[in-house]
Amino acid sequence: MRWKNIAPVYHALHTLPSVQARLIFADTLTLVSDEMLDLEPIHTVAKMMMPWRKGPFDLFSLLIDAEWQSQIKYNLLRPHFNLQGKRVADIGCNNGYYMFRMLEDQPKSLVGFDPSPLYQLQFELINRFAKTNIVYELLGVEHLPFYEEKFDMIFCLGVLYHRSDPVAALKALYKGLDTQGEVILDTFMIDGDDEICLTPKGSYSKIPNIYFIPTVRALQNWCQRAGFTGFNILDICVTQPHEQRKTEWIEGESLENFLDPDDTTKTIEGYPAPKRVYIKLSKE
C-alpha cells in the first residue's frame, strides 16, 4: 500500500464515510443505504481505482460498468455448486465480485487470493459499505499449499493460462483442498482430440502472459497428473463481445481490439479466438 501509484488511492479510500449498507444480490451487485450519501467522493475514488475488470456494481445508484459482465460466468456456474456451510476460496479473485455473489449461498467462510493491491482496494471500497466477513489475501495460487486453512470448494477462474507451470498450479489447488473437496476451474482451450496445447509466441489476444492453451484432453491429463480423480466438463463457451467490452471504467482496449477485424474467429495474432472450458475437479 506504500507503492507510489497505490498510496494515494489507499488514502483517498479511507476518507470516505463508512456506513452500513445493504447488499442486494443480483447480476449487478447493488449497495443501498437509508442514509443520504454524497456520491461525488465515492465516484472520484472509484475512478482512481480504474481499471475495473469485474462487475457490474451499483454503489448507491453509481453504476460501475466493468469490462467483464461477470454475471454471465457466475450464472453459468451457479447450478453446479452448493456452498452452504462450506469453506470457500476464490483464487485470482480480482475485486471480489464472485465472492460477494457467493454470500447469498451462506458459505461458512470466504477467502479471496489475489496479489494485486489495486484489486484489493476495489474490494475494500465495496466492503467498506457491505461490511462482510470475507477475507482478502494478497497471495497467489502458489501459496495455497502453505495456507493455514484447507477448503471444501476452490474457484480458479481465468488463472491457469497465466501460469508458466500449469501442472504445478493444479497441484497447488489440489493441496489446498480438504478431503473430498472440489475445484471449479475455468481456462482457455483449443479444439482438437489430440493431447496437445498451443504455446503462443509473444502474446495471445494481446495478452503477453499467456503460456499454454490445451485441448480438453491435454487439460485432463494435467489434472490427473496433479492428483484429481474427478474431471467433469460443465460447459464450453466462446467469449462474446457483449461479455467483455470497453467501457468508461477501464483504460485501453478490450475484446474487440484483441480479435482479427477481418475474421473474429481468430485473435489479432492469428490464433483461434478465446474459447473457455468450465470444469469441476474432485479430490477423493
Rosetta blueprint (number, residue, H / E / L):
1 M L
2 R L
3 W L
4 K L
5 N L
6 I L
7 A H
8 P H
9 V H
10 Y H
11 H H
12 A H
13 L H
14 H L
15 T L
16 L L
17 P L
18 S L
19 V L
20 Q L
21 A L
22 R E
23 L E
24 I E
25 F L
26 A L
27 D L
28 T L
29 L E
30 T E
31 L E
32 V E
33 S L
34 D L
35 E L
36 M L
37 L L
38 D L
39 L H
40 E H
41 P H
42 I H
43 H H
44 T H
45 V H
46 A H
47 K H
48 M H
49 M L
50 M L
51 P L
52 W L
53 R L
54 K L
55 G L
56 P L
57 F E
58 D E
59 L E
60 F L
61 S L
62 L E
63 L E
64 I E
65 D L
66 A L
67 E L
68 W E
69 Q L
70 S H
71 Q H
72 I H
73 K H
74 Y H
75 N H
76 L H
77 L H
78 R H
79 P H
80 H H
81 F L
82 N L
83 L L
84 Q L
85 G L
86 K L
87 R E
88 V E
89 A E
90 D E
91 I E
92 G L
93 C L
94 N L
95 N L
96 G L
97 Y H
98 Y H
99 M H
100 F H
101 R H
102 M H
103 L H
104 E H
105 D H
106 Q L
107 P L
108 K L
109 S E
110 L E
111 V E
112 G E
113 F E
114 D L
115 P L
116 S L
117 P H
118 L H
119 Y H
120 Q H
121 L H
122 Q H
123 F H
124 E H
125 L H
126 I H
127 N H
128 R H
129 F H
130 A H
131 K L
132 T L
133 N L
134 I L
135 V E
136 Y E
137 E E
138 L L
139 L L
140 G L
141 V H
142 E H
143 H H
144 L H
145 P H
146 F H
147 Y L
148 E L
149 E L
150 K L
151 F E
152 D E
153 M E
154 I E
155 F E
156 C E
157 L E
158 G L
159 V L
160 L H
161 Y H
162 H H
163 R L
164 S L
165 D L
166 P H
167 V H
168 A H
169 A H
170 L H
171 K H
172 A H
173 L H
174 Y H
175 K H
176 G H
177 L E
178 D E
179 T E
180 Q E
181 G E
182 E E
183 V E
184 I E
185 L E
186 D E
187 T E
188 F E
189 M L
190 I L
191 D L
192 G L
193 D L
194 D L
195 E L
196 I L
197 C E
198 L E
199 T L
200 P L
201 K L
202 G L
203 S L
204 Y E
205 S L
206 K L
207 I E
208 P L
209 N L
210 I L
211 Y L
212 F L
213 I E
214 P E
215 T L
216 V H
217 R H
218 A H
219 L H
220 Q H
221 N H
222 W H
223 C H
224 Q H
225 R H
226 A H
227 G L
228 F L
229 T L
230 G E
231 F E
232 N E
233 I E
234 L E
235 D E
236 I E
237 C E
238 V E
239 T L
240 Q L
241 P L
242 H L
243 E L
244 Q E
245 R L
246 K L
247 T L
248 E L
249 W L
250 I L
251 E L
252 G L
253 E L
254 S L
255 L H
256 E H
257 N H
258 F H
259 L E
260 D E
261 P L
262 D L
263 D E
264 T E
265 T E
266 K E
267 T E
268 I L
269 E L
270 G L
271 Y L
272 P E
273 A L
274 P L
275 K E
276 R E
277 V E
278 Y E
279 I E
280 K E
281 L E
282 S E
283 K L
284 E L
